[in-house]
Amino acid sequence: MKLLISLLFSFLFFVGVNAQTIKIGSLQYGSVNWELKLIKELELDKKNGIDLEIVELASKNAAAVALQGGAVDLIVTDWFWVSRQRNEGRLFSFVPHSMAAGGLIASTNSKISQDIDLKNKKIGIAGGQVDKGWLIFRAFYKKKYGEDLIKLSKPIFGAPPLLNKKLKQNSFDAILTYWPYQAKLLTDDNFKKVIDIRDILSELGIPRGMPVIGWVFKEKWVGESEEVFKNFLKASDVAKRLMLESDDIWEKVRPYMNASDDKLFKNLRDIYREGIPTGKFTDNQLEGSKKLYSILSKIGGKELVGKATELSPGTFWRN
């Protein structure tokens, strides 16, 4: 028995000493950090022979710069960015992380419903004019009503916290915002979700399960460190499954969620869970990605996709 224990400790020491470090850039207060912190707390990285180092960054742009400069091995961003980089000769690739998306939020007393009569309405839009949620919403409105929403309504672009504040002050008829800010508004019975981006994608003929954001990395790095990356994905899959299936595990995540009360905590948890991929990325989803790229490239133009009109081959890493 003593020999067995000794051998076990020797093995664990060997694994710890020889664990290869993987650096992941993450926004300090972003939801990606929830999974990464859980991996560290449960030592899922060590159990899979790696040492996860979380590099906290200030913004999405800072994350892109860190990845391009080699300061981190992975970041989380969207696959449109990856496709554009590939088309410009920078070979990054993408593995799905989350399907969580925002939606259109209005006052409970508003007449705006899923019929979505937005003519002359003042709408707050999170992000800029080529934000994917806004472009998807424009494509949906054009298909359903034959009119371009940017000409029909009065869109005003801004930061999500400000949009939430302005909606509460009745400065907007509705806002199109990201899911964490949607979760905050929906703790208040004075607001309702009119329609979800994922429902809009279905209206556009895009298959369910379309990833919104994912793990992004240099092809060269994964070619040199494929085993390390696969071991990270194993740890990530375990964390996702626990977050999907166990309420208790969320007590470990809660300190990182900035949830001021139980209702917000549950809203954030439930929307996050809805976005967890439950299967491998399929050929059907790949075709859906190509279709969505084609739709949005026509609306967002060069500012969104550069000169390319088609999804770059290799955007989605499949192995």
C-alpha positions as CSV (number, residue, x, y, z in Angstrom):
1,M,0.0,0.0,0.0
2,K,2.8,2.4,0.9
3,L,4.5,1.6,-2.4
4,L,1.3,2.3,-4.3
5,I,0.8,5.6,-2.6
6,S,4.4,6.6,-3.3
7,L,4.0,5.7,-6.9
8,L,0.8,7.7,-7.2
9,F,2.4,10.8,-5.7
10,S,5.4,10.3,-8.0
11,F,3.0,10.2,-11.0
12,L,1.1,13.3,-9.9
13,F,4.4,15.1,-9.3
14,F,5.6,14.1,-12.8
15,V,2.4,15.2,-14.4
16,G,2.6,18.6,-12.6
17,V,6.2,19.2,-13.5
18,N,5.8,18.2,-17.1
19,A,2.5,20.0,-17.7
20,Q,2.7,22.3,-20.7
21,T,1.4,25.8,-20.2
22,I,-1.4,27.2,-22.3
23,K,-2.0,31.0,-22.1
24,I,-5.6,32.2,-22.7
25,G,-6.4,35.8,-23.0
26,S,-9.8,36.7,-21.4
27,L,-11.7,39.9,-20.5
28,Q,-11.5,40.2,-16.7
29,Y,-15.2,40.6,-16.2
30,G,-16.3,38.5,-19.2
31,S,-18.4,35.3,-19.1
32,V,-15.5,33.3,-20.7
33,N,-13.7,33.8,-17.4
34,W,-16.4,31.8,-15.6
35,E,-15.4,28.6,-17.3
36,L,-11.7,29.3,-17.1
37,K,-11.8,30.0,-13.4
38,L,-13.8,26.8,-12.9
39,I,-11.2,24.8,-14.7
40,K,-8.5,26.2,-12.4
41,E,-10.5,25.7,-9.3
42,L,-11.3,22.1,-10.1
43,E,-7.7,21.6,-11.4
44,L,-9.2,20.2,-14.6
45,D,-6.1,21.6,-16.4
46,K,-3.7,19.6,-14.3
47,K,-5.9,16.5,-14.6
48,N,-5.4,16.8,-18.4
49,G,-1.7,17.4,-18.3
50,I,-1.7,21.1,-18.9
51,D,-1.2,24.3,-16.9
52,L,-3.8,26.9,-17.8
53,E,-2.6,30.5,-17.4
54,I,-5.4,33.1,-17.6
55,V,-4.1,36.4,-19.0
56,E,-6.7,39.1,-18.2
57,L,-7.1,41.7,-20.8
58,A,-8.9,45.1,-21.0
59,S,-10.8,44.8,-24.2
60,K,-11.6,42.7,-27.3
61,N,-9.1,44.7,-29.3
62,A,-6.4,44.0,-26.7
63,A,-7.2,40.3,-26.9
64,A,-6.7,40.3,-30.7
65,V,-3.4,42.2,-30.4
66,A,-2.2,39.7,-27.7
67,L,-3.0,36.8,-29.9
68,Q,-1.5,38.3,-33.0
69,G,1.7,39.2,-31.1
70,G,2.1,35.7,-29.5
71,A,1.5,37.0,-25.9
72,V,-1.3,34.4,-25.6
73,D,-2.2,31.1,-27.3
74,L,-5.9,31.4,-27.4
75,I,-8.6,34.1,-27.1
76,V,-12.4,34.0,-27.6
77,T,-13.9,36.0,-30.5
78,D,-16.3,35.5,-33.4
79,W,-15.6,33.5,-36.6
80,F,-16.2,36.4,-38.9
81,W,-13.0,37.9,-37.5
82,V,-11.2,34.6,-38.1
83,S,-12.4,34.4,-41.7
84,R,-11.4,38.0,-42.5
85,Q,-7.9,37.3,-41.0
86,R,-7.5,34.2,-43.1
87,N,-8.6,36.0,-46.2
88,E,-5.8,38.5,-45.5
89,G,-3.2,35.9,-45.1
90,R,-3.2,35.5,-41.3
91,L,-4.1,31.9,-40.6
92,F,-6.2,31.7,-37.4
93,S,-8.8,29.1,-36.8
94,F,-11.9,28.7,-34.6
95,V,-13.5,26.1,-32.3
96,P,-17.1,26.8,-31.0
97,H,-17.4,28.0,-27.3
98,S,-20.9,29.5,-27.0
99,M,-24.1,30.0,-28.8
100,A,-25.4,32.6,-26.3
101,A,-26.7,35.7,-28.0
102,G,-28.6,38.8,-27.2
103,G,-31.9,40.1,-28.4
104,L,-34.4,42.9,-28.7
105,I,-35.7,44.3,-25.3
106,A,-38.6,46.7,-24.8
107,S,-40.7,48.0,-22.0
108,T,-43.4,45.6,-20.9
109,N,-46.0,48.2,-21.8
110,S,-44.6,48.7,-25.3
111,K,-46.7,47.7,-28.3
112,I,-43.6,46.3,-29.9
113,S,-44.1,42.6,-30.2
114,Q,-42.8,39.7,-32.4
115,D,-44.6,41.4,-35.2
116,I,-41.9,44.0,-34.7
117,D,-43.4,47.2,-36.1
118,L,-40.3,49.4,-35.8
119,K,-41.1,52.2,-38.2
120,N,-39.9,55.5,-36.9
121,K,-38.9,53.8,-33.6
122,K,-35.9,54.9,-31.7
123,I,-33.7,51.8,-31.2
124,G,-30.5,51.6,-29.2
125,I,-27.9,49.2,-30.7
126,A,-25.1,47.7,-28.7
127,G,-21.8,48.1,-30.5
128,G,-21.2,49.7,-33.9
129,Q,-22.8,49.6,-37.3
130,V,-21.1,46.3,-38.3
131,D,-22.0,44.5,-35.0
132,K,-23.1,41.1,-36.0
133,G,-26.3,41.2,-33.9
134,W,-27.4,44.4,-35.6
135,L,-26.6,43.1,-39.1
136,I,-28.5,39.8,-38.4
137,F,-31.5,41.9,-37.2
138,R,-31.4,44.1,-40.3
139,A,-31.3,41.0,-42.6
140,F,-34.2,39.5,-40.7
141,Y,-36.3,42.6,-41.0
142,K,-35.5,43.0,-44.7
143,K,-36.5,39.4,-45.4
144,K,-39.8,39.7,-43.4
145,Y,-40.9,43.2,-44.4
146,G,-38.9,44.0,-47.5
147,E,-37.4,47.2,-45.9
148,D,-34.0,48.1,-44.6
149,L,-34.4,48.9,-40.9
150,I,-31.5,51.4,-40.9
151,K,-33.7,53.6,-43.2
152,L,-37.0,52.8,-41.5
153,S,-36.1,53.3,-37.9
154,K,-33.8,55.6,-35.8
155,P,-30.9,53.5,-34.7
156,I,-28.5,54.9,-32.1
157,F,-25.3,53.0,-31.4
158,G,-23.8,52.9,-27.9
159,A,-22.2,51.0,-25.1
160,P,-24.5,48.3,-23.5
161,P,-24.5,49.8,-19.9
162,L,-25.6,53.2,-21.3
163,L,-28.3,51.6,-23.5
164,N,-29.7,49.8,-20.4
165,K,-29.8,53.1,-18.5
166,K,-31.4,55.0,-21.4
167,L,-34.1,52.3,-21.9
168,K,-35.0,52.7,-18.2
169,Q,-35.3,56.4,-18.7
170,N,-37.7,55.8,-21.7
171,S,-35.1,57.4,-24.1
172,F,-35.5,54.4,-26.5
173,D,-38.5,52.4,-27.7
174,A,-36.3,49.3,-27.6
175,I,-32.7,48.2,-27.5
176,L,-30.8,45.4,-29.3
177,T,-28.2,44.3,-26.8
178,Y,-25.8,41.6,-25.7
179,W,-27.1,38.7,-23.5
180,P,-25.5,39.7,-20.2
181,Y,-27.1,43.1,-20.4
182,Q,-30.4,41.5,-21.5
183,A,-30.2,39.3,-18.4
184,K,-29.8,42.4,-16.2
185,L,-32.8,44.2,-17.7
186,L,-35.0,41.1,-17.4
187,T,-34.6,41.0,-13.6
188,D,-37.1,43.9,-13.8
189,D,-40.7,43.1,-14.6
190,N,-41.0,46.4,-16.5
191,F,-39.1,44.9,-19.4
192,K,-39.6,42.0,-21.8
193,K,-37.7,40.2,-24.5
194,V,-39.3,40.8,-27.8
195,I,-37.2,38.4,-29.9
196,D,-33.9,36.5,-29.5
197,I,-31.0,36.6,-32.0
198,R,-31.1,32.8,-32.1
199,D,-34.8,32.8,-33.1
200,I,-34.0,35.4,-35.8
201,L,-31.3,33.1,-37.2
202,S,-33.9,30.3,-37.6
203,E,-36.1,32.8,-39.5
204,L,-33.2,33.3,-41.9
205,G,-32.9,29.6,-42.5
206,I,-29.7,29.2,-40.3
207,P,-29.6,25.9,-38.4
208,R,-30.0,25.8,-34.7
209,G,-26.7,25.5,-32.7
210,M,-24.8,28.1,-34.7
211,P,-21.8,29.2,-32.5
212,V,-21.5,32.9,-31.8
213,I,-18.0,32.9,-30.3
214,G,-15.2,30.4,-30.0
215,W,-11.7,29.6,-29.1
216,V,-9.4,31.2,-31.6
217,F,-5.7,30.4,-32.2
218,K,-3.0,30.4,-34.8
219,E,-2.9,27.4,-37.1
220,K,0.8,27.3,-36.7
221,W,0.5,27.1,-32.9
222,V,-2.0,24.3,-33.0
223,G,0.2,22.4,-35.5
224,E,3.1,22.5,-33.0
225,S,0.9,22.1,-29.9
226,E,-2.0,20.0,-31.0
227,E,-1.9,17.6,-28.0
228,V,-1.8,20.6,-25.6
229,F,-4.8,22.1,-27.3
230,K,-6.8,18.8,-27.4
231,N,-6.1,18.4,-23.7
232,F,-7.4,21.9,-23.0
233,L,-10.6,21.1,-25.0
234,K,-11.1,18.0,-22.8
235,A,-10.9,20.2,-19.7
236,S,-13.2,22.7,-21.3
237,D,-15.7,20.0,-22.2
238,V,-15.8,18.7,-18.6
239,A,-16.3,22.2,-17.2
240,K,-19.1,22.9,-19.7
241,R,-20.9,19.7,-18.9
242,L,-20.7,20.5,-15.2
243,M,-22.0,24.0,-15.8
244,L,-24.8,22.6,-17.9
245,E,-25.9,19.8,-15.5
246,S,-25.1,20.9,-12.0
247,D,-26.7,23.8,-10.1
248,D,-24.2,23.3,-7.2
249,I,-21.2,23.9,-9.4
250,W,-22.5,27.4,-10.1
251,E,-21.8,28.3,-6.5
252,K,-18.1,28.1,-7.4
253,V,-18.7,30.3,-10.5
254,R,-20.8,32.9,-8.8
255,P,-18.0,35.0,-7.2
256,Y,-16.8,35.8,-10.8
257,M,-20.2,36.7,-12.2
258,N,-20.8,40.2,-10.6
259,A,-24.4,39.2,-9.9
260,S,-25.8,41.6,-7.4
261,D,-28.8,39.4,-6.5
262,D,-30.3,35.9,-6.9
263,K,-32.5,36.9,-9.8
264,L,-29.7,38.3,-11.9
265,F,-27.5,35.3,-10.9
266,K,-30.2,32.9,-12.2
267,N,-30.8,34.9,-15.4
268,L,-27.1,34.9,-16.2
269,R,-26.7,31.2,-15.4
270,D,-29.7,30.2,-17.5
271,I,-28.8,32.2,-20.6
272,Y,-25.2,31.0,-20.4
273,R,-26.4,27.4,-20.2
274,E,-28.6,27.8,-23.2
275,G,-25.5,28.8,-25.1
276,I,-23.4,25.8,-24.2
277,P,-22.8,23.6,-27.3
278,T,-23.9,20.0,-26.7
279,G,-22.4,18.3,-29.7
280,K,-19.7,18.5,-32.4
281,F,-19.8,21.1,-35.1
282,T,-21.6,19.5,-38.0
283,D,-21.5,19.8,-41.8
284,N,-25.0,21.3,-41.6
285,Q,-23.8,24.0,-39.3
286,L,-20.8,24.7,-41.6
287,E,-23.2,25.2,-44.5
288,G,-25.3,27.5,-42.2
289,S,-22.2,29.5,-41.4
290,K,-21.4,30.0,-45.1
291,K,-25.0,31.1,-45.7
292,L,-24.9,33.6,-42.8
293,Y,-21.6,34.9,-44.0
294,S,-23.0,35.5,-47.4
295,I,-26.1,37.3,-46.0
296,L,-24.1,39.6,-43.6
297,S,-21.3,40.3,-46.0
298,K,-23.8,42.0,-48.4
299,I,-25.1,44.2,-45.5
300,G,-21.8,44.9,-43.6
301,G,-19.7,45.1,-46.7
302,K,-15.9,45.7,-46.6
303,E,-16.0,47.1,-43.1
304,L,-17.1,43.7,-41.9
305,V,-15.4,41.2,-44.2
306,G,-12.8,43.1,-46.2
307,K,-12.7,42.1,-49.8
308,A,-13.9,38.5,-49.4
309,T,-17.4,37.5,-50.3
310,E,-17.2,33.9,-49.0
311,L,-16.3,32.3,-45.8
312,S,-12.6,31.4,-45.8
313,P,-11.9,27.6,-45.9
314,G,-10.4,26.5,-42.6
315,T,-12.1,29.1,-40.5
316,F,-13.6,26.3,-38.4
317,W,-11.0,23.9,-37.0
318,R,-12.2,20.3,-37.4
319,N,-10.1,17.4,-36.3
